[in-house]
Amino acid sequence: MVAFDANESLTPFQYGRDGRGDGGVEMGAILFDAQHARQVEAEWFWPAFWGEHARPVSAGGRGGAWFIDAPIGPMVLRHYLRGGWAAHLSRDAYVWRGANRVRSFEEFRLTRKLHDMGLPVPRPLAACYRRQGRMYRAAILVTRLDGVHSFGERALVAGSDAPWEETGRLIARFHRAGLDHVDLNAHNILFDATGQGWLIDMDRCRMRIPETPWRESNLARLQRSLRKLYGDGQADALQTNFARLRGAYDSTWQRGY
C-alpha cells in the first residue's frame, strides 16, 4: 500500500442507492488531489451529471469509461467493472475489505506515486467508492492525455513503422522502477504525435522488487494482446516486430535506465 500523502483530501458522503440522490442511502468517500481541485463532488463520478460534456470511450477495455470536458480541465472517468466469470455474479460490485483496499483508492495512490517519480502516467485527480452493506462500487478520474493513440492502434495501422522499440524502452523504464503492470496490453500503452509514450490503467498493479518472473509475465501478456489484434494471418510479422520490442527492452534493462 502506498503511504498517505499530505496533498490528499478525503471527503465522506451519503448518496442515493441509484447514484442520483434518491432511493436508499449509501455511504461513500472521495479521495482527491487537493493541489488540483479544492473540492470534488460525488456527482462528478456519474456521466449523466456532465450531460453533453461526457463522451463514451470506445477503444479498448470493458466499457464504463468516458471523456469529460470539465471546468478544471479534460478528464477521463472510469467505473470499475468486472470481467470473466465474476461479471456473471455482479457487473460492478466488489466485496468490501476496508477503505484502504478499495480498488480506486489503491490505483489513485499508486498512479500518484508513479507520477511523482517522474514516470509518464496521467495525473490522478480523484477516486471514490459507494458502499452498501458488504459490497462497494468504485470510480476514478484522471487527467486526459491529448492527441494520443494506443500502441494497438499504431501497430495495426503502421505495422513495422509503429513504435516497437519505443514501447520496449518504455516498459523497461517502468520495470526498473518496480511496477508490475498486471494488465499490460496494447490498449494500455499510449503515444502522442511527438512520440511520447505513456502507461495507463494501474488497477491491481503494484510496486515490487524487479524480478524476472513477473517482468516476463507482463511481456507475455502484451504479446498475447497483440496476437489477438493481428490475427493468425500476420503471425510472422508480429514475431518480427515483437522481437524489435524485446531487443529494445533488453538493451534498456541492461543499461539500467
C-alpha atoms as an extended CHARMM CRD file, in Angstrom:
* protein
*
       257  EXT
         1         1  MET       CA              0.0000000000        0.0000000000        0.0000000000  PROA      1               0.0000000000
         2         2  VAL       CA              1.2700000000        3.4660000000       -0.9110000000  PROA      2               0.0000000000
         3         3  ALA       CA              1.5740000000        5.8320000000        2.0550000000  PROA      3               0.0000000000
         4         4  PHE       CA             -0.8640000000        8.6690000000        2.7130000000  PROA      4               0.0000000000
         5         5  ASP       CA              0.1700000000       11.9720000000        1.1490000000  PROA      5               0.0000000000
         6         6  ALA       CA             -0.3140000000       15.4530000000        2.6200000000  PROA      6               0.0000000000
         7         7  ASN       CA             -1.8250000000       16.6340000000       -0.6750000000  PROA      7               0.0000000000
         8         8  GLU       CA             -4.6250000000       14.0840000000       -0.4230000000  PROA      8               0.0000000000
         9         9  SER       CA             -8.0400000000       15.1110000000        0.8010000000  PROA      9               0.0000000000
        10        10  LEU       CA            -10.6730000000       12.5860000000        1.9090000000  PROA      10              0.0000000000
        11        11  THR       CA            -14.3440000000       13.5600000000        1.9210000000  PROA      11              0.0000000000
        12        12  PRO       CA            -17.1300000000       11.2180000000        3.1350000000  PROA      12              0.0000000000
        13        13  PHE       CA            -20.6300000000       11.4630000000        1.6740000000  PROA      13              0.0000000000
        14        14  GLN       CA            -24.0930000000        9.9090000000        1.6790000000  PROA      14              0.0000000000
        15        15  TYR       CA            -25.7240000000        9.1080000000       -1.6200000000  PROA      15              0.0000000000
        16        16  GLY       CA            -28.8790000000        7.6290000000       -3.1230000000  PROA      16              0.0000000000
        17        17  ARG       CA            -28.7750000000        3.9660000000       -3.9930000000  PROA      17              0.0000000000
        18        18  ASP       CA            -29.2530000000        4.6140000000       -7.6860000000  PROA      18              0.0000000000
        19        19  GLY       CA            -26.4410000000        7.1830000000       -7.8440000000  PROA      19              0.0000000000
        20        20  ARG       CA            -28.7550000000       10.1870000000       -8.3260000000  PROA      20              0.0000000000
        21        21  GLY       CA            -29.5050000000       11.0870000000       -4.7370000000  PROA      21              0.0000000000
        22        22  ASP       CA            -32.8770000000        9.3230000000       -4.3650000000  PROA      22              0.0000000000
        23        23  GLY       CA            -33.8050000000        5.8870000000       -3.0530000000  PROA      23              0.0000000000
        24        24  GLY       CA            -31.9330000000        4.1810000000       -0.2130000000  PROA      24              0.0000000000
        25        25  VAL       CA            -28.8340000000        5.7890000000        1.2410000000  PROA      25              0.0000000000
        26        26  GLU       CA            -25.3230000000        4.5390000000        0.5790000000  PROA      26              0.0000000000
        27        27  MET       CA            -22.1830000000        5.6430000000        2.3500000000  PROA      27              0.0000000000
        28        28  GLY       CA            -19.0920000000        6.5890000000        0.4120000000  PROA      28              0.0000000000
        29        29  ALA       CA            -15.9430000000        8.6700000000        0.2820000000  PROA      29              0.0000000000
        30        30  ILE       CA            -13.9180000000       10.6650000000       -2.2210000000  PROA      30              0.0000000000
        31        31  LEU       CA            -10.1150000000       10.7750000000       -2.2620000000  PROA      31              0.0000000000
        32        32  PHE       CA             -8.7200000000       13.6220000000       -4.3420000000  PROA      32              0.0000000000
        33        33  ASP       CA             -5.6700000000       15.6880000000       -5.1690000000  PROA      33              0.0000000000
        34        34  ALA       CA             -6.0690000000       18.9190000000       -3.2090000000  PROA      34              0.0000000000
        35        35  GLN       CA             -3.4270000000       20.5940000000       -5.3730000000  PROA      35              0.0000000000
        36        36  HSD       CA             -5.6110000000       20.1980000000       -8.4440000000  PROA      36              0.0000000000
        37        37  ALA       CA             -9.1080000000       20.8540000000       -7.0530000000  PROA      37              0.0000000000
        38        38  ARG       CA            -10.3810000000       22.4860000000       -3.8840000000  PROA      38              0.0000000000
        39        39  GLN       CA            -13.3450000000       20.1280000000       -3.7560000000  PROA      39              0.0000000000
        40        40  VAL       CA            -14.6640000000       17.1780000000       -5.7420000000  PROA      40              0.0000000000
        41        41  GLU       CA            -18.3610000000       16.3310000000       -5.6650000000  PROA      41              0.0000000000
        42        42  ALA       CA            -19.8420000000       12.8400000000       -5.7340000000  PROA      42              0.0000000000
        43        43  GLU       CA            -21.8170000000       13.7220000000       -8.8520000000  PROA      43              0.0000000000
        44        44  TRP       CA            -18.5770000000       14.1120000000      -10.8090000000  PROA      44              0.0000000000
        45        45  PHE       CA            -18.2940000000       10.3230000000      -10.9430000000  PROA      45              0.0000000000
        46        46  TRP       CA            -21.5030000000        9.9140000000      -12.9500000000  PROA      46              0.0000000000
        47        47  PRO       CA            -21.5110000000       10.6780000000      -16.6730000000  PROA      47              0.0000000000
        48        48  ALA       CA            -25.1440000000       11.8550000000      -16.5770000000  PROA      48              0.0000000000
        49        49  PHE       CA            -24.0730000000       14.8020000000      -14.4080000000  PROA      49              0.0000000000
        50        50  TRP       CA            -21.8570000000       16.0950000000      -17.2250000000  PROA      50              0.0000000000
        51        51  GLY       CA            -24.5160000000       15.7650000000      -19.9260000000  PROA      51              0.0000000000
        52        52  GLU       CA            -23.1400000000       16.5850000000      -23.3720000000  PROA      52              0.0000000000
        53        53  HSD       CA            -19.7050000000       17.1770000000      -21.8580000000  PROA      53              0.0000000000
        54        54  ALA       CA            -19.2940000000       13.3940000000      -21.3540000000  PROA      54              0.0000000000
        55        55  ARG       CA            -18.4780000000       11.0740000000      -24.2720000000  PROA      55              0.0000000000
        56        56  PRO       CA            -18.0040000000        7.2950000000      -24.0210000000  PROA      56              0.0000000000
        57        57  VAL       CA            -14.5180000000        5.9500000000      -24.6410000000  PROA      57              0.0000000000
        58        58  SER       CA            -14.9010000000        3.4780000000      -27.4740000000  PROA      58              0.0000000000
        59        59  ALA       CA            -11.4560000000        1.8800000000      -27.7490000000  PROA      59              0.0000000000
        60        60  GLY       CA            -10.1820000000       -0.9130000000      -25.5040000000  PROA      60              0.0000000000
        61        61  GLY       CA            -11.3240000000       -2.1040000000      -22.0840000000  PROA      61              0.0000000000
        62        62  ARG       CA            -14.7520000000       -3.3530000000      -20.9770000000  PROA      62              0.0000000000
        63        63  GLY       CA            -16.5830000000       -0.0750000000      -21.3770000000  PROA      63              0.0000000000
        64        64  GLY       CA            -17.5090000000        2.0640000000      -18.4040000000  PROA      64              0.0000000000
        65        65  ALA       CA            -15.1950000000        4.9620000000      -19.3300000000  PROA      65              0.0000000000
        66        66  TRP       CA            -15.9440000000        8.4830000000      -20.5410000000  PROA      66              0.0000000000
        67        67  PHE       CA            -14.0610000000       11.5430000000      -21.7510000000  PROA      67              0.0000000000
        68        68  ILE       CA            -15.1490000000       14.5090000000      -19.6310000000  PROA      68              0.0000000000
        69        69  ASP       CA            -14.7980000000       18.1800000000      -20.5540000000  PROA      69              0.0000000000
        70        70  ALA       CA            -14.7580000000       19.7330000000      -17.0760000000  PROA      70              0.0000000000
        71        71  PRO       CA            -14.1150000000       23.2860000000      -15.8260000000  PROA      71              0.0000000000
        72        72  ILE       CA            -10.8800000000       22.0860000000      -14.1940000000  PROA      72              0.0000000000
        73        73  GLY       CA             -9.6960000000       20.5590000000      -17.4810000000  PROA      73              0.0000000000
        74        74  PRO       CA            -10.2170000000       17.4540000000      -19.6510000000  PROA      74              0.0000000000
        75        75  MET       CA            -10.5630000000       14.2420000000      -17.6720000000  PROA      75              0.0000000000
        76        76  VAL       CA            -11.2520000000       10.5460000000      -18.1010000000  PROA      76              0.0000000000
        77        77  LEU       CA            -13.8640000000        8.9590000000      -15.8390000000  PROA      77              0.0000000000
        78        78  ARG       CA            -13.6950000000        5.2000000000      -15.3910000000  PROA      78              0.0000000000
        79        79  HSD       CA            -16.0580000000        2.9370000000      -13.4700000000  PROA      79              0.0000000000
        80        80  TYR       CA            -14.6070000000       -0.3280000000      -12.1830000000  PROA      80              0.0000000000
        81        81  LEU       CA            -16.2130000000       -3.2560000000      -13.9830000000  PROA      81              0.0000000000
        82        82  ARG       CA            -15.6750000000       -6.9570000000      -13.6200000000  PROA      82              0.0000000000
        83        83  GLY       CA            -14.6360000000       -9.2740000000      -16.4080000000  PROA      83              0.0000000000
        84        84  GLY       CA            -14.6990000000      -13.0240000000      -16.9070000000  PROA      84              0.0000000000
        85        85  TRP       CA            -16.8500000000      -15.3210000000      -14.7870000000  PROA      85              0.0000000000
        86        86  ALA       CA            -17.1390000000      -12.7450000000      -11.9770000000  PROA      86              0.0000000000
        87        87  ALA       CA            -19.1640000000      -10.4670000000      -14.2640000000  PROA      87              0.0000000000
        88        88  HSD       CA            -21.9600000000      -13.0570000000      -14.2180000000  PROA      88              0.0000000000
        89        89  LEU       CA            -22.2700000000      -12.5630000000      -10.4640000000  PROA      89              0.0000000000
        90        90  SER       CA            -22.0500000000       -8.7640000000      -10.4970000000  PROA      90              0.0000000000
        91        91  ARG       CA            -21.0030000000       -6.3460000000      -13.2080000000  PROA      91              0.0000000000
        92        92  ASP       CA            -19.6000000000       -3.6800000000      -10.8900000000  PROA      92              0.0000000000
        93        93  ALA       CA            -19.8260000000       -4.6760000000       -7.1920000000  PROA      93              0.0000000000
        94        94  TYR       CA            -16.8140000000       -5.7620000000       -5.1340000000  PROA      94              0.0000000000
        95        95  VAL       CA            -16.5230000000       -7.2390000000       -1.6420000000  PROA      95              0.0000000000
        96        96  TRP       CA            -15.7800000000       -4.6070000000        0.9990000000  PROA      96              0.0000000000
        97        97  ARG       CA            -12.4260000000       -5.1840000000        2.7430000000  PROA      97              0.0000000000
        98        98  GLY       CA            -11.8400000000       -1.7310000000        4.1680000000  PROA      98              0.0000000000
        99        99  ALA       CA            -11.2830000000        1.7370000000        2.6940000000  PROA      99              0.0000000000
       100       100  ASN       CA             -7.5410000000        1.2420000000        2.1960000000  PROA      100             0.0000000000
       101       101  ARG       CA             -8.2570000000       -1.7510000000       -0.0540000000  PROA      101             0.0000000000
       102       102  VAL       CA            -10.7920000000       -0.0260000000       -2.2810000000  PROA      102             0.0000000000
       103       103  ARG       CA             -9.5350000000       -0.5700000000       -5.8310000000  PROA      103             0.0000000000
       104       104  SER       CA             -9.9740000000        3.0330000000       -6.9470000000  PROA      104             0.0000000000
       105       105  PHE       CA             -8.0870000000        4.3200000000       -3.8800000000  PROA      105             0.0000000000
       106       106  GLU       CA             -5.2430000000        1.8700000000       -4.4510000000  PROA      106             0.0000000000
       107       107  GLU       CA             -4.9840000000        2.8650000000       -8.1090000000  PROA      107             0.0000000000
       108       108  PHE       CA             -5.1430000000        6.5680000000       -7.2630000000  PROA      108             0.0000000000
       109       109  ARG       CA             -2.2690000000        6.2870000000       -4.7880000000  PROA      109             0.0000000000
       110       110  LEU       CA             -0.1190000000        4.0760000000       -6.9950000000  PROA      110             0.0000000000
       111       111  THR       CA             -0.5910000000        6.3060000000      -10.0390000000  PROA      111             0.0000000000
       112       112  ARG       CA              0.2050000000        9.3580000000       -7.9440000000  PROA      112             0.0000000000
       113       113  LYS       CA              3.4190000000        7.6920000000       -6.7490000000  PROA      113             0.0000000000
       114       114  LEU       CA              4.4670000000        6.9000000000      -10.3110000000  PROA      114             0.0000000000
       115       115  HSD       CA              3.6250000000       10.4580000000      -11.3940000000  PROA      115             0.0000000000
       116       116  ASP       CA              5.7080000000       11.8620000000       -8.5440000000  PROA      116             0.0000000000
       117       117  MET       CA              8.6090000000        9.6200000000       -9.6260000000  PROA      117             0.0000000000
       118       118  GLY       CA              8.5510000000       11.3650000000      -12.9970000000  PROA      118             0.0000000000
       119       119  LEU       CA              7.1920000000        8.3780000000      -14.8950000000  PROA      119             0.0000000000
       120       120  PRO       CA              4.8210000000        9.0500000000      -17.8150000000  PROA      120             0.0000000000
       121       121  VAL       CA              1.3520000000        8.3210000000      -16.4300000000  PROA      121             0.0000000000
       122       122  PRO       CA             -1.7650000000       10.5030000000      -16.4520000000  PROA      122             0.0000000000
       123       123  ARG       CA             -2.1230000000       12.5420000000      -13.2870000000  PROA      123             0.0000000000
       124       124  PRO       CA             -4.7600000000       11.0460000000      -10.9680000000  PROA      124             0.0000000000
       125       125  LEU       CA             -7.3760000000       13.5790000000       -9.9000000000  PROA      125             0.0000000000
       126       126  ALA       CA             -9.8830000000       11.7960000000       -7.6780000000  PROA      126             0.0000000000
       127       127  ALA       CA            -11.2680000000        8.4020000000       -6.7110000000  PROA      127             0.0000000000
       128       128  CYS       CA            -14.4420000000        7.3610000000       -4.9400000000  PROA      128             0.0000000000
       129       129  TYR       CA            -16.3690000000        4.4120000000       -3.5820000000  PROA      129             0.0000000000
       130       130  ARG       CA            -20.0030000000        3.8810000000       -2.7010000000  PROA      130             0.0000000000
       131       131  ARG       CA            -20.6540000000        1.1860000000       -0.1140000000  PROA      131             0.0000000000
       132       132  GLN       CA            -23.8170000000       -0.7450000000        0.5580000000  PROA      132             0.0000000000
       133       133  GLY       CA            -23.5190000000       -3.4650000000        3.1730000000  PROA      133             0.0000000000
       134       134  ARG       CA            -20.7170000000       -5.8710000000        2.3000000000  PROA      134             0.0000000000
       135       135  MET       CA            -20.3070000000       -4.6100000000       -1.2650000000  PROA      135             0.0000000000
       136       136  TYR       CA            -18.9930000000       -1.4390000000       -2.8680000000  PROA      136             0.0000000000
       137       137  ARG       CA            -18.6930000000        0.2160000000       -6.2910000000  PROA      137             0.0000000000
       138       138  ALA       CA            -15.8240000000        2.4360000000       -7.3500000000  PROA      138             0.0000000000
       139       139  ALA       CA            -14.7060000000        5.0020000000       -9.9160000000  PROA      139             0.0000000000
       140       140  ILE       CA            -11.6560000000        7.1210000000      -10.7010000000  PROA      140             0.0000000000
       141       141  LEU       CA            -10.9230000000       10.3920000000      -12.5130000000  PROA      141             0.0000000000
       142       142  VAL       CA             -7.5750000000       11.0230000000      -14.2150000000  PROA      142             0.0000000000
       143       143  THR       CA             -6.2290000000       13.7540000000      -16.4590000000  PROA      143             0.0000000000
       144       144  ARG       CA             -6.9580000000       13.1470000000      -20.1270000000  PROA      144             0.0000000000
       145       145  LEU       CA             -3.9100000000       12.9200000000      -22.3990000000  PROA      145             0.0000000000
       146       146  ASP       CA             -4.2860000000       14.9950000000      -25.5640000000  PROA      146             0.0000000000
       147       147  GLY       CA             -3.7460000000       13.5960000000      -29.0450000000  PROA      147             0.0000000000
       148       148  VAL       CA             -2.8130000000       10.0660000000      -28.0300000000  PROA      148             0.0000000000
       149       149  HSD       CA             -3.4130000000        6.7290000000      -29.7330000000  PROA      149             0.0000000000
       150       150  SER       CA             -2.9460000000        3.2840000000      -28.2980000000  PROA      150             0.0000000000
       151       151  PHE       CA              0.0040000000        1.1570000000      -29.2530000000  PROA      151             0.0000000000
       152       152  GLY       CA             -2.5180000000       -1.3780000000      -30.5230000000  PROA      152             0.0000000000
       153       153  GLU       CA             -3.9290000000        1.1620000000      -32.9780000000  PROA      153             0.0000000000
       154       154  ARG       CA             -0.4580000000        2.1780000000      -34.1100000000  PROA      154             0.0000000000
       155       155  ALA       CA              0.6320000000       -1.4380000000      -34.5420000000  PROA      155             0.0000000000
       156       156  LEU       CA             -2.3670000000       -2.2580000000      -36.7510000000  PROA      156             0.0000000000
       157       157  VAL       CA             -2.1900000000        0.8840000000      -38.8750000000  PROA      157             0.0000000000
       158       158  ALA       CA              1.5580000000        1.4730000000      -39.1410000000  PROA      158             0.0000000000
       159       159  GLY       CA              2.7880000000       -2.1370000000      -38.9120000000  PROA      159             0.0000000000
       160       160  SER       CA              6.5930000000       -2.1730000000      -38.8520000000  PROA      160             0.0000000000
       161       161  ASP       CA              6.6220000000        1.6390000000      -38.5970000000  PROA      161             0.0000000000
       162       162  ALA       CA              4.8000000000        1.5560000000      -35.2440000000  PROA      162             0.0000000000
       163       163  PRO       CA              6.8750000000        2.4940000000      -32.1510000000  PROA      163             0.0000000000
       164       164  TRP       CA              8.0430000000       -1.0440000000      -31.3430000000  PROA      164             0.0000000000
       165       165  GLU       CA             11.4360000000       -0.0870000000      -29.9340000000  PROA      165             0.0000000000
       166       166  GLU       CA              9.9940000000        2.9140000000      -28.0840000000  PROA      166             0.0000000000
       167       167  THR       CA              7.4530000000        0.6150000000      -26.4380000000  PROA      167             0.0000000000
       168       168  GLY       CA             10.1600000000       -1.7850000000      -25.3100000000  PROA      168             0.0000000000
       169       169  ARG       CA             12.1890000000        1.0420000000      -23.7940000000  PROA      169             0.0000000000
       170       170  LEU       CA              9.0970000000        2.4760000000      -22.0840000000  PROA      170             0.0000000000
       171       171  ILE       CA              8.1830000000       -0.8280000000      -20.4410000000  PROA      171             0.0000000000
       172       172  ALA       CA             11.7630000000       -1.3930000000      -19.2750000000  PROA      172             0.0000000000
       173       173  ARG       CA             11.7570000000        2.0300000000      -17.6410000000  PROA      173             0.0000000000
       174       174  PHE       CA              8.6530000000        1.1590000000      -15.6010000000  PROA      174             0.0000000000
       175       175  HSD       CA             10.0060000000       -2.2710000000      -14.7320000000  PROA      175             0.0000000000
       176       176  ARG       CA             13.2350000000       -0.7270000000      -13.4800000000  PROA      176             0.0000000000
       177       177  ALA       CA             11.1180000000        1.4600000000      -11.1910000000  PROA      177             0.0000000000
       178       178  GLY       CA              9.4350000000       -1.7100000000       -9.8800000000  PROA      178             0.0000000000
       179       179  LEU       CA              5.9940000000       -1.5130000000      -11.4960000000  PROA      179             0.0000000000
       180       180  ASP       CA              4.3130000000       -4.8660000000      -12.0550000000  PROA      180             0.0000000000
       181       181  HSD       CA              1.6000000000       -3.9380000000      -14.5780000000  PROA      181             0.0000000000
       182       182  VAL       CA             -0.6870000000       -6.9570000000      -14.3530000000  PROA      182             0.0000000000
       183       183  ASP       CA             -2.8220000000       -5.8500000000      -17.3220000000  PROA      183             0.0000000000
       184       184  LEU       CA             -0.1140000000       -4.7580000000      -19.7370000000  PROA      184             0.0000000000
       185       185  ASN       CA             -1.8850000000       -4.8900000000      -23.0820000000  PROA      185             0.0000000000
       186       186  ALA       CA             -1.6950000000       -2.9770000000      -26.3480000000  PROA      186             0.0000000000
       187       187  HSD       CA             -4.5260000000       -0.6350000000      -25.3140000000  PROA      187             0.0000000000
       188       188  ASN       CA             -2.8260000000        0.4570000000      -22.0700000000  PROA      188             0.0000000000
       189       189  ILE       CA              0.2190000000        1.8880000000      -23.8620000000  PROA      189             0.0000000000
       190       190  LEU       CA             -0.3330000000        5.2760000000      -25.4920000000  PROA      190             0.0000000000
       191       191  PHE       CA              1.7460000000        7.5120000000      -27.7560000000  PROA      191             0.0000000000
       192       192  ASP       CA              1.2240000000       11.1210000000      -28.7680000000  PROA      192             0.0000000000
       193       193  ALA       CA              2.2520000000       12.8000000000      -32.0320000000  PROA      193             0.0000000000
       194       194  THR       CA              5.7020000000       13.6460000000      -30.6800000000  PROA      194             0.0000000000
       195       195  GLY       CA              6.4900000000       10.0200000000      -29.8520000000  PROA      195             0.0000000000
       196       196  GLN       CA              5.9960000000       10.4380000000      -26.0970000000  PROA      196             0.0000000000
       197       197  GLY       CA              4.7980000000        7.1770000000      -24.5770000000  PROA      197             0.0000000000
       198       198  TRP       CA              2.5320000000        6.6320000000      -21.5670000000  PROA      198             0.0000000000
       199       199  LEU       CA              1.2520000000        3.7380000000      -19.4830000000  PROA      199             0.0000000000
       200       200  ILE       CA             -2.3200000000        3.8370000000      -18.1920000000  PROA      200             0.0000000000
       201       201  ASP       CA             -4.7500000000        1.7460000000      -16.1070000000  PROA      201             0.0000000000
       202       202  MET       CA             -2.9610000000        0.7790000000      -12.8950000000  PROA      202             0.0000000000
       203       203  ASP       CA             -5.8580000000       -1.1960000000      -11.4380000000  PROA      203             0.0000000000
       204       204  ARG       CA             -4.4910000000       -4.1420000000       -9.3910000000  PROA      204             0.0000000000
       205       205  CYS       CA             -0.9070000000       -3.1700000000      -10.2850000000  PROA      205             0.0000000000
       206       206  ARG       CA              1.7590000000       -2.9190000000       -7.6030000000  PROA      206             0.0000000000
       207       207  MET       CA              5.3250000000       -1.9390000000       -6.8570000000  PROA      207             0.0000000000
       208       208  ARG       CA              7.7100000000       -4.8710000000       -6.4520000000  PROA      208             0.0000000000
       209       209  ILE       CA             11.3750000000       -5.7190000000       -6.3660000000  PROA      209             0.0000000000
       210       210  PRO       CA             12.2490000000       -6.1660000000      -10.0720000000  PROA      210             0.0000000000
       211       211  GLU       CA             12.4210000000       -9.9020000000      -10.7420000000  PROA      211             0.0000000000
       212       212  THR       CA             12.4040000000      -11.9050000000      -13.9470000000  PROA      212             0.0000000000
       213       213  PRO       CA              9.1640000000      -13.9490000000      -13.4970000000  PROA      213             0.0000000000
       214       214  TRP       CA              6.7300000000      -11.0460000000      -13.1930000000  PROA      214             0.0000000000
       215       215  ARG       CA              8.5510000000       -8.9920000000      -15.8330000000  PROA      215             0.0000000000
       216       216  GLU       CA              8.2740000000      -11.8890000000      -18.2710000000  PROA      216             0.0000000000
       217       217  SER       CA              4.6140000000      -12.3230000000      -17.3540000000  PROA      217             0.0000000000
       218       218  ASN       CA              3.9430000000       -8.6510000000      -18.2410000000  PROA      218             0.0000000000
       219       219  LEU       CA              5.6540000000       -9.0140000000      -21.6140000000  PROA      219             0.0000000000
       220       220  ALA       CA              3.8690000000      -12.2720000000      -22.3900000000  PROA      220             0.0000000000
       221       221  ARG       CA              0.5160000000      -10.6440000000      -21.6750000000  PROA      221             0.0000000000
       222       222  LEU       CA              1.3470000000       -7.7930000000      -24.0390000000  PROA      222             0.0000000000
       223       223  GLN       CA              2.3440000000      -10.2480000000      -26.7670000000  PROA      223             0.0000000000
       224       224  ARG       CA             -0.9390000000      -12.1610000000      -26.3470000000  PROA      224             0.0000000000
       225       225  SER       CA             -2.9510000000       -8.9590000000      -26.6990000000  PROA      225             0.0000000000
       226       226  LEU       CA             -1.0680000000       -8.0920000000      -29.8940000000  PROA      226             0.0000000000
       227       227  ARG       CA             -1.6260000000      -11.5890000000      -31.2310000000  PROA      227             0.0000000000
       228       228  LYS       CA             -5.3850000000      -11.1010000000      -30.8120000000  PROA      228             0.0000000000
       229       229  LEU       CA             -5.2070000000       -7.8260000000      -32.7320000000  PROA      229             0.0000000000
       230       230  TYR       CA             -3.0170000000       -9.1640000000      -35.5280000000  PROA      230             0.0000000000
       231       231  GLY       CA             -4.7740000000      -12.4870000000      -36.0280000000  PROA      231             0.0000000000
       232       232  ASP       CA             -3.2500000000      -15.7210000000      -37.2630000000  PROA      232             0.0000000000
       233       233  GLY       CA             -2.6400000000      -14.3820000000      -40.7550000000  PROA      233             0.0000000000
       234       234  GLN       CA              0.0380000000      -11.9370000000      -39.5590000000  PROA      234             0.0000000000
       235       235  ALA       CA              1.8410000000      -14.1490000000      -37.0530000000  PROA      235             0.0000000000
       236       236  ASP       CA              5.2120000000      -13.8410000000      -38.8070000000  PROA      236             0.0000000000
       237       237  ALA       CA              5.0190000000      -10.0490000000      -38.9580000000  PROA      237             0.0000000000
       238       238  LEU       CA              4.1340000000       -9.8940000000      -35.2740000000  PROA      238             0.0000000000
       239       239  GLN       CA              7.0040000000      -12.1770000000      -34.3400000000  PROA      239             0.0000000000
       240       240  THR       CA              9.4590000000       -9.9760000000      -36.2320000000  PROA      240             0.0000000000
       241       241  ASN       CA              8.1430000000       -6.7160000000      -34.7870000000  PROA      241             0.0000000000
       242       242  PHE       CA              7.8590000000       -8.0500000000      -31.2420000000  PROA      242             0.0000000000
       243       243  ALA       CA             11.4890000000       -9.1610000000      -31.4510000000  PROA      243             0.0000000000
       244       244  ARG       CA             12.3610000000       -5.4940000000      -32.0600000000  PROA      244             0.0000000000
       245       245  LEU       CA             10.3580000000       -4.5040000000      -28.9900000000  PROA      245             0.0000000000
       246       246  ARG       CA             12.0430000000       -7.1800000000      -26.9100000000  PROA      246             0.0000000000
       247       247  GLY       CA             15.5060000000       -6.2140000000      -28.1170000000  PROA      247             0.0000000000
       248       248  ALA       CA             14.9730000000       -2.5710000000      -27.1150000000  PROA      248             0.0000000000
       249       249  TYR       CA             13.5450000000       -3.7170000000      -23.7710000000  PROA      249             0.0000000000
       250       250  ASP       CA             16.5380000000       -5.9430000000      -23.0050000000  PROA      250             0.0000000000
       251       251  SER       CA             19.0230000000       -3.2540000000      -24.0080000000  PROA      251             0.0000000000
       252       252  THR       CA             17.3520000000       -0.6400000000      -21.8050000000  PROA      252             0.0000000000
       253       253  TRP       CA             17.0220000000       -3.0610000000      -18.8990000000  PROA      253             0.0000000000
       254       254  GLN       CA             20.7070000000       -3.9630000000      -19.0410000000  PROA      254             0.0000000000
       255       255  ARG       CA             21.7180000000       -0.2970000000      -19.0880000000  PROA      255             0.0000000000
       256       256  GLY       CA             19.6200000000        0.3100000000      -16.0120000000  PROA      256             0.0000000000
       257       257  TYR       CA             17.6180000000        3.3220000000      -17.2340000000  PROA      257             0.0000000000
